Amino acid sequence: MIVTNISDFRKDIKSYFDAVAKNFETLIINRGKDSGIVVISLEEYNSLMATNYELSSRLNEKRLDTAIEKLKNNQSFSKDLIEE
């Protein structure tokens, strides 16, 4: 995580954006008392939205929890993909 203030961000905006995009860093820009902005990459944002969607349904959450428990208890299996 990178933390900066608005003045430093303005001076070197390109390097901050490069760090966020290339290194999956989270950038926090402080704007004063208890105020700030968070910048993340589009890929990270999409990942968070997908996770949020998957966990938005109690049924999906239960299915994911069950799958994780099966993996932990070595109750998983693998299948070969069918090639067309």
MMTF fields as JSON, N, C-alpha, C and O atoms, coordinates in Angstrom:
{
  "mmtfVersion": "1.0.0",
  "mmtfProducer": "UNKNOWN",
  "numBonds": 335,
  "numAtoms": 336,
  "numGroups": 84,
  "numChains": 1,
  "numModels": 1,
  "chainsPerModel": [1],
  "groupsPerChain": [84],
  "chainIdList": ["A"],
  "bondAtomList": [4, 2, 8, 6, 12, 10, 16, 14, 20, 18, 24, 22, 28, 26, 32, 30, 36, 34, 40, 38, 44, 42, 48, 46, 52, 50, 56, 54, 60, 58, 64, 62, 68, 66, 72, 70, 76, 74, 80, 78, 84, 82, 88, 86, 92, 90, 96, 94, 100, 98, 104, 102, 108, 106, 112, 110, 116, 114, 120, 118, 124, 122, 128, 126, 132, 130, 136, 134, 140, 138, 144, 142, 148, 146, 152, 150, 156, 154, 160, 158, 164, 162, 168, 166, 172, 170, 176, 174, 180, 178, 184, 182, 188, 186, 192, 190, 196, 194, 200, 198, 204, 202, 208, 206, 212, 210, 216, 214, 220, 218, 224, 222, 228, 226, 232, 230, 236, 234, 240, 238, 244, 242, 248, 246, 252, 250, 256, 254, 260, 258, 264, 262, 268, 266, 272, 270, 276, 274, 280, 278, 284, 282, 288, 286, 292, 290, 296, 294, 300, 298, 304, 302, 308, 306, 312, 310, 316, 314, 320, 318, 324, 322, 328, 326, 332, 330],
  "bondOrderList": [1, 1, 1, 1, 1, 1, 1, 1, 1, 1, 1, 1, 1, 1, 1, 1, 1, 1, 1, 1, 1, 1, 1, 1, 1, 1, 1, 1, 1, 1, 1, 1, 1, 1, 1, 1, 1, 1, 1, 1, 1, 1, 1, 1, 1, 1, 1, 1, 1, 1, 1, 1, 1, 1, 1, 1, 1, 1, 1, 1, 1, 1, 1, 1, 1, 1, 1, 1, 1, 1, 1, 1, 1, 1, 1, 1, 1, 1, 1, 1, 1, 1, 1],
  "groupList": [{"groupName": "MET", "atomNameList": ["N", "CA", "C", "O"], "elementList": ["N", "C", "C", "O"], "formalChargeList": [0, 0, 0, 0], "bondAtomList": [1, 0, 2, 1, 3, 2], "bondOrderList": [1, 1, 2], "singleLetterCode": "M", "chemCompType": "L-PEPTIDE LINKING"}, {"groupName": "ILE", "atomNameList": ["N", "CA", "C", "O"], "elementList": ["N", "C", "C", "O"], "formalChargeList": [0, 0, 0, 0], "bondAtomList": [1, 0, 2, 1, 3, 2], "bondOrderList": [1, 1, 2], "singleLetterCode": "I", "chemCompType": "L-PEPTIDE LINKING"}, {"groupName": "VAL", "atomNameList": ["N", "CA", "C", "O"], "elementList": ["N", "C", "C", "O"], "formalChargeList": [0, 0, 0, 0], "bondAtomList": [1, 0, 2, 1, 3, 2], "bondOrderList": [1, 1, 2], "singleLetterCode": "V", "chemCompType": "L-PEPTIDE LINKING"}, {"groupName": "THR", "atomNameList": ["N", "CA", "C", "O"], "elementList": ["N", "C", "C", "O"], "formalChargeList": [0, 0, 0, 0], "bondAtomList": [1, 0, 2, 1, 3, 2], "bondOrderList": [1, 1, 2], "singleLetterCode": "T", "chemCompType": "L-PEPTIDE LINKING"}, {"groupName": "ASN", "atomNameList": ["N", "CA", "C", "O"], "elementList": ["N", "C", "C", "O"], "formalChargeList": [0, 0, 0, 0], "bondAtomList": [1, 0, 2, 1, 3, 2], "bondOrderList": [1, 1, 2], "singleLetterCode": "N", "chemCompType": "L-PEPTIDE LINKING"}, {"groupName": "SER", "atomNameList": ["N", "CA", "C", "O"], "elementList": ["N", "C", "C", "O"], "formalChargeList": [0, 0, 0, 0], "bondAtomList": [1, 0, 2, 1, 3, 2], "bondOrderList": [1, 1, 2], "singleLetterCode": "S", "chemCompType": "L-PEPTIDE LINKING"}, {"groupName": "ASP", "atomNameList": ["N", "CA", "C", "O"], "elementList": ["N", "C", "C", "O"], "formalChargeList": [0, 0, 0, 0], "bondAtomList": [1, 0, 2, 1, 3, 2], "bondOrderList": [1, 1, 2], "singleLetterCode": "D", "chemCompType": "L-PEPTIDE LINKING"}, {"groupName": "PHE", "atomNameList": ["N", "CA", "C", "O"], "elementList": ["N", "C", "C", "O"], "formalChargeList": [0, 0, 0, 0], "bondAtomList": [1, 0, 2, 1, 3, 2], "bondOrderList": [1, 1, 2], "singleLetterCode": "F", "chemCompType": "L-PEPTIDE LINKING"}, {"groupName": "ARG", "atomNameList": ["N", "CA", "C", "O"], "elementList": ["N", "C", "C", "O"], "formalChargeList": [0, 0, 0, 0], "bondAtomList": [1, 0, 2, 1, 3, 2], "bondOrderList": [1, 1, 2], "singleLetterCode": "R", "chemCompType": "L-PEPTIDE LINKING"}, {"groupName": "LYS", "atomNameList": ["N", "CA", "C", "O"], "elementList": ["N", "C", "C", "O"], "formalChargeList": [0, 0, 0, 0], "bondAtomList": [1, 0, 2, 1, 3, 2], "bondOrderList": [1, 1, 2], "singleLetterCode": "K", "chemCompType": "L-PEPTIDE LINKING"}, {"groupName": "TYR", "atomNameList": ["N", "CA", "C", "O"], "elementList": ["N", "C", "C", "O"], "formalChargeList": [0, 0, 0, 0], "bondAtomList": [1, 0, 2, 1, 3, 2], "bondOrderList": [1, 1, 2], "singleLetterCode": "Y", "chemCompType": "L-PEPTIDE LINKING"}, {"groupName": "ALA", "atomNameList": ["N", "CA", "C", "O"], "elementList": ["N", "C", "C", "O"], "formalChargeList": [0, 0, 0, 0], "bondAtomList": [1, 0, 2, 1, 3, 2], "bondOrderList": [1, 1, 2], "singleLetterCode": "A", "chemCompType": "L-PEPTIDE LINKING"}, {"groupName": "GLU", "atomNameList": ["N", "CA", "C", "O"], "elementList": ["N", "C", "C", "O"], "formalChargeList": [0, 0, 0, 0], "bondAtomList": [1, 0, 2, 1, 3, 2], "bondOrderList": [1, 1, 2], "singleLetterCode": "E", "chemCompType": "L-PEPTIDE LINKING"}, {"groupName": "LEU", "atomNameList": ["N", "CA", "C", "O"], "elementList": ["N", "C", "C", "O"], "formalChargeList": [0, 0, 0, 0], "bondAtomList": [1, 0, 2, 1, 3, 2], "bondOrderList": [1, 1, 2], "singleLetterCode": "L", "chemCompType": "L-PEPTIDE LINKING"}, {"groupName": "GLY", "atomNameList": ["N", "CA", "C", "O"], "elementList": ["N", "C", "C", "O"], "formalChargeList": [0, 0, 0, 0], "bondAtomList": [1, 0, 2, 1, 3, 2], "bondOrderList": [1, 1, 2], "singleLetterCode": "G", "chemCompType": "PEPTIDE LINKING"}, {"groupName": "GLN", "atomNameList": ["N", "CA", "C", "O"], "elementList": ["N", "C", "C", "O"], "formalChargeList": [0, 0, 0, 0], "bondAtomList": [1, 0, 2, 1, 3, 2], "bondOrderList": [1, 1, 2], "singleLetterCode": "Q", "chemCompType": "L-PEPTIDE LINKING"}],
  "groupTypeList": [0, 1, 2, 3, 4, 1, 5, 6, 7, 8, 9, 6, 1, 9, 5, 10, 7, 6, 11, 2, 11, 9, 4, 7, 12, 3, 13, 1, 1, 4, 8, 14, 9, 6, 5, 14, 1, 2, 2, 1, 5, 13, 12, 12, 10, 4, 5, 13, 0, 11, 3, 4, 10, 12, 13, 5, 5, 8, 13, 4, 12, 9, 8, 13, 6, 3, 11, 1, 12, 9, 13, 9, 4, 4, 15, 5, 7, 5, 9, 6, 13, 1, 12, 12],
  "groupIdList": [1, 2, 3, 4, 5, 6, 7, 8, 9, 10, 11, 12, 13, 14, 15, 16, 17, 18, 19, 20, 21, 22, 23, 24, 25, 26, 27, 28, 29, 30, 31, 32, 33, 34, 35, 36, 37, 38, 39, 40, 41, 42, 43, 44, 45, 46, 47, 48, 49, 50, 51, 52, 53, 54, 55, 56, 57, 58, 59, 60, 61, 62, 63, 64, 65, 66, 67, 68, 69, 70, 71, 72, 73, 74, 75, 76, 77, 78, 79, 80, 81, 82, 83, 84],
  "secStructList": [7, 3, 3, 3, 3, 2, 2, 2, 2, 2, 2, 6, 2, 2, 2, 2, 2, 2, 2, 2, 2, 2, 2, 7, 7, 7, 3, 3, 3, 3, 3, 3, 6, 6, 3, 3, 3, 3, 3, 7, 7, 2, 2, 2, 2, 2, 2, 2, 2, 2, 2, 2, 2, 2, 2, 1, 1, 2, 2, 2, 2, 2, 2, 2, 2, 2, 2, 2, 2, 2, 2, 2, 6, 6, 7, 7, 7, 7, 7, 7, 7, 7, 7, 7],
  "xCoordList": [0.842, 0.0, 0.894, 1.875, 0.519, 1.246, 0.326, -0.853, 0.874, 0.108, 0.819, 2.033, 0.064, 0.632, -0.401, -1.548, 0.03, -0.919, -1.178, -0.492, -2.141, -2.556, -1.446, -1.324, -0.646, 0.432, 1.49, 1.902, 1.934, 2.931, 2.35, 3.051, 1.083, 0.431, 0.441, 0.737, 0.123, 0.118, 1.507, 1.633, 2.533, 3.899, 4.354, 5.13, 3.875, 4.394, 3.27, 3.377, 2.212, 1.03, 1.331, 0.784, 2.185, 2.482, 3.121, 2.719, 4.099, 4.755, 3.8, 3.874, 2.906, 1.91, 0.976, 0.698, 0.495, -0.393, 0.33, -0.259, 1.605, 2.388, 2.51, 2.378, 2.758, 2.882, 1.567, 1.562, 0.466, -0.848, -1.13, -1.575, -0.874, -1.203, -0.268, -0.725, 1.024, 2.004, 2.237, 2.493, 2.155, 2.496, 1.292, 1.443, 0.097, -1.133, -1.092, -1.615, -0.469, -0.424, -1.764, -2.487, -2.075, -3.218, -2.666, -1.748, -3.218, -2.764, -3.821, -4.99, -3.398, -4.292, -3.791, -2.639, -4.673, -4.335, -5.082, -6.307, -4.335, -4.937, -5.3, -4.515, -6.509, -6.992, -7.334, -8.027, -6.87, -7.181, -7.705, -7.635, -8.217, -8.669, -9.79, -10.85, -9.526, -10.507, -11.077, -12.208, -10.317, -10.776, -9.682, -8.511, -10.053, -9.053, -9.684, -10.898, -8.839, -9.229, -8.388, -7.199, -9.002, -8.277, -8.25, -9.278, -7.063, -6.896, -6.389, -5.387, -7.102, -6.684, -6.741, -7.372, -6.076, -6.079, -7.451, -8.238, -7.728, -8.991, -9.115, -10.194, -8.015, -8.034, -8.399, -9.187, -7.82, -8.131, -9.593, -10.269, -10.07, -11.466, -12.409, -13.368, -12.132, -12.975, -12.979, -14.012, -11.824, -11.725, -12.577, -13.282, -12.513, -13.321, -14.813, -15.599, -15.207, -16.611, -17.096, -18.221, -16.259, -16.622, -16.782, -17.734, -15.857, -15.953, -17.206, -17.917, -17.471, -18.666, -19.931, -20.859, -19.969, -21.124, -21.284, -22.387, -20.184, -20.245, -20.715, -21.391, -20.36, -20.733, -22.049, -22.487, -22.671, -23.908, -25.102, -26.101, -24.999, -26.068, -25.645, -24.535, -26.525, -26.217, -25.994, -25.154, -26.741, -26.577, -25.19, -24.533, -24.744, -23.399, -22.333, -21.359, -22.527, -21.564, -21.458, -20.359, -22.591, -22.578, -21.874, -21.116, -22.116, -21.467, -19.946, -19.192, -19.515, -18.076, -17.46, -16.38, -18.145, -17.644, -17.54, -16.568, -18.541, -18.524, -17.355, -16.665, -17.135, -16.025, -14.678, -13.785, -14.521, -13.274, -13.049, -11.931, -14.094, -13.967, -13.585, -12.77, -14.162, -13.816, -12.343, -11.654, -11.871, -10.455, -9.554, -8.537, -9.92, -9.122, -9.074, -8.075, -10.152, -10.252, -9.882, -10.18, -9.237, -8.823, -9.985, -9.823, -11.127, -12.302, -12.598, -13.71, -11.616, -11.816, -11.421, -10.811, -11.775, -11.405, -11.088, -11.412, -10.464, -10.152, -10.712, -10.887, -10.985, -11.485, -10.708, -10.314, -10.499, -9.872, -10.906, -12.081, -10.447, -11.349, -11.549, -10.655, -12.717, -13.002, -12.504, -12.905, -11.647, -11.119, -11.988, -12.363, -12.303, -13.15, -12.306, -12.84],
  "yCoordList": [-1.166, 0.0, 1.237, 1.329, 2.167, 3.432, 4.532, 4.595, 5.381, 6.502, 7.787, 7.906, 8.744, 10.036, 11.124, 10.847, 12.354, 13.457, 14.003, 13.634, 14.856, 15.345, 16.127, 16.053, 16.866, 17.649, 16.749, 16.965, 15.734, 14.806, 13.996, 13.701, 13.64, 12.894, 13.702, 13.165, 14.977, 15.843, 15.941, 15.984, 15.975, 16.121, 14.907, 15.044, 13.713, 12.497, 11.508, 10.321, 11.998, 11.193, 9.954, 8.885, 10.075, 8.942, 7.785, 6.636, 8.059, 6.97, 6.309, 5.101, 7.097, 6.511, 5.579, 4.464, 6.04, 5.197, 3.957, 2.877, 4.1, 2.938, 1.904, 0.707, 2.346, 1.42, 0.687, -0.505, 1.398, 0.789, -0.229, -1.342, 0.148, -0.714, -1.915, -3.03, -1.701, -2.767, -3.669, -4.862, -3.127, -3.88, -4.206, -4.7, -3.928, -4.168, -3.514, -4.053, -2.358, -1.593, -0.894, -0.601, -0.638, 0.192, 1.553, 1.649, 2.592, 3.955, 4.684, 4.731, 5.251, 6.069, 7.503, 7.79, 8.395, 9.816, 10.533, 10.65, 11.013, 11.761, 13.153, 13.822, 13.581, 14.895, 15.792, 16.796, 15.451, 16.254, 15.369, 14.142, 15.988, 15.249, 14.265, 14.66, 12.982, 11.911, 11.872, 11.428, 12.327, 12.315, 11.744, 12.091, 10.88, 10.31, 9.619, 9.427, 9.253, 8.571, 7.307, 7.321, 6.212, 4.969, 4.712, 4.801, 4.391, 4.079, 2.646, 2.283, 1.829, 0.455, 0.213, 0.97, -0.847, -1.165, -1.677, -2.13, -1.601, -2.109, -3.607, -4.098, -4.328, -5.771, -6.088, -6.995, -5.334, -5.532, -5.186, -5.894, -4.105, -3.7, -4.79, -5.154, -5.312, -6.358, -7.607, -8.254, -7.934, -9.081, -8.867, -9.777, -7.682, -7.366, -7.422, -7.909, -6.925, -6.95, -8.385, -8.719, -9.231, -10.635, -11.341, -12.096, -11.096, -11.688, -11.197, -11.982, -9.929, -9.353, -9.998, -10.305, -10.201, -10.827, -12.268, -12.693, -13.013, -14.413, -14.553, -15.522, -13.597, -13.672, -12.95, -12.927, -12.365, -11.616, -12.526, -12.102, -13.756, -14.723, -15.687, -16.219, -15.904, -16.83, -18.242, -18.976, -18.628, -19.947, -20.092, -21.118, -19.066, -19.101, -19.187, -19.929, -18.426, -18.431, -19.822, -20.284, -20.487, -21.849, -22.819, -23.677, -22.691, -23.564, -23.381, -24.352, -22.131, -21.866, -22.424, -23.015, -22.234, -22.767, -24.288, -24.861, -24.942, -26.402, -26.852, -27.815, -26.167, -26.525, -26.351, -27.182, -25.294, -25.056, -26.169, -26.665, -26.557, -27.639, -28.958, -29.71, -29.24, -30.464, -30.45, -31.465, -29.315, -29.205, -29.414, -30.101, -28.831, -28.967, -30.404, -30.837, -31.139, -32.517, -33.54, -34.727, -33.073, -33.943, -34.745, -35.918, -34.134, -34.785, -34.276, -34.435, -33.678, -33.14, -34.192, -35.21, -33.927, -34.83, -33.994, -32.808, -34.608, -33.901, -34.677, -35.894, -33.956, -34.571, -33.98, -32.814, -34.804, -34.306, -33.546, -33.911, -32.485, -31.706, -32.441, -33.137, -32.274, -32.856, -31.897, -30.734, -32.381, -31.53, -31.693, -32.81, -30.61, -30.655, -30.62, -30.649],
  "zCoordList": [0.0, 0.0, 0.0, 0.737, -0.844, -0.939, -0.405, -0.753, 0.431, 0.974, 0.598, 0.761, 0.096, -0.273, -0.014, 0.336, -0.193, -0.094, -1.497, -2.45, -1.611, -2.924, -3.634, -4.856, -2.885, -3.501, -4.122, -5.262, -3.37, -3.913, -5.068, -6.036, -4.97, -6.045, -7.344, -8.412, -7.25, -8.445, -9.085, -10.308, -8.255, -8.763, -9.563, -10.508, -9.189, -9.808, -10.121, -9.815, -10.722, -10.971, -11.806, -11.536, -12.808, -13.681, -12.917, -13.102, -12.069, -11.339, -10.344, -10.119, -9.75, -8.849, -9.625, -9.183, -10.783, -11.587, -12.092, -12.149, -12.458, -12.903, -11.789, -12.043, -10.571, -9.434, -9.183, -8.876, -9.313, -9.109, -10.211, -9.932, -11.449, -12.585, -12.708, -12.96, -12.533, -12.782, -11.576, -11.742, -10.377, -9.168, -8.296, -7.179, -8.808, -8.057, -6.676, -5.702, -6.614, -5.367, -5.151, -6.103, -3.908, -3.551, -3.164, -2.349, -3.742, -3.477, -2.671, -3.053, -1.55, -0.736, -0.803, -0.478, -1.229, -1.321, -0.213, -0.247, 0.769, 1.878, 1.401, 0.728, 1.761, 1.336, 2.514, 2.349, 3.661, 4.831, 5.947, 5.869, 6.964, 8.134, 7.763, 7.277, 8.004, 7.778, 6.367, 6.17, 5.394, 4.018, 3.132, 3.286, 2.216, 1.335, 0.15, 0.086, -0.775, -2.004, -2.114, -1.797, -2.564, -2.787, -4.286, -4.958, -4.809, -6.23, -6.33, -5.713, -7.124, -7.378, -8.883, -9.62, -9.33, -10.751, -11.169, -10.337, -12.46, -12.986, -12.733, -12.404, -12.885, -12.645, -11.192, -10.924, -10.268, -8.846, -8.557, -7.81, -9.149, -8.981, -9.489, -8.809, -10.694, -11.256, -10.378, -10.209, -9.826, -8.922, -7.666, -7.23, -7.097, -5.915, -6.222, -5.409, -7.396, -7.774, -7.99, -7.619, -8.584, -8.786, -7.439, -7.239, -6.523, -5.186, -4.474, -3.847, -4.569, -3.948, -4.511, -3.763, -5.816, -6.443, -5.956, -5.612, -5.929, -5.505, -4.063, -3.718, -3.228, -1.814, -1.499, -0.349, -2.519, -2.276, -2.028, -1.448, -2.46, -2.254, -1.152, -1.174, -0.203, 0.893, 0.357, 0.878, -0.68, -1.286, -1.92, -1.745, -2.656, -3.248, -2.162, -2.29, -1.1, 0.001, 0.618, 0.923, 0.802, 1.356, 0.416, 0.867, -0.885, -1.864, -1.847, -1.898, -1.776, -1.724, -0.439, -0.47, 0.682, 1.953, 1.909, 2.401, 1.321, 1.198, 0.324, 0.657, -0.777, -1.667, -0.972, -1.142, -0.198, 0.53, 1.558, 1.699, 2.267, 3.248, 2.579, 3.113, 1.427, 0.702, 0.297, 0.408, -0.165, -0.533, 0.681, 0.589, 1.803, 3.024, 3.518, 4.091, 3.295, 3.773, 2.694, 2.827, 1.636, 0.526, -0.053, -0.392, -0.166, -0.732, -2.144, -2.646, -2.768, -4.11, -5.147, -4.821, -6.377, -7.469, -8.697, -8.751, -9.669, -10.906, -12.087, -12.029, -13.14, -14.366, -15.529, -15.51, -16.534, -17.749, -18.568, -18.611, -19.215, -20.066, -21.392, -21.873, -21.958, -23.256, -24.324, -24.36, -25.176, -26.254, -27.478, -27.835, -28.112, -29.318, -30.564, -31.673]
}
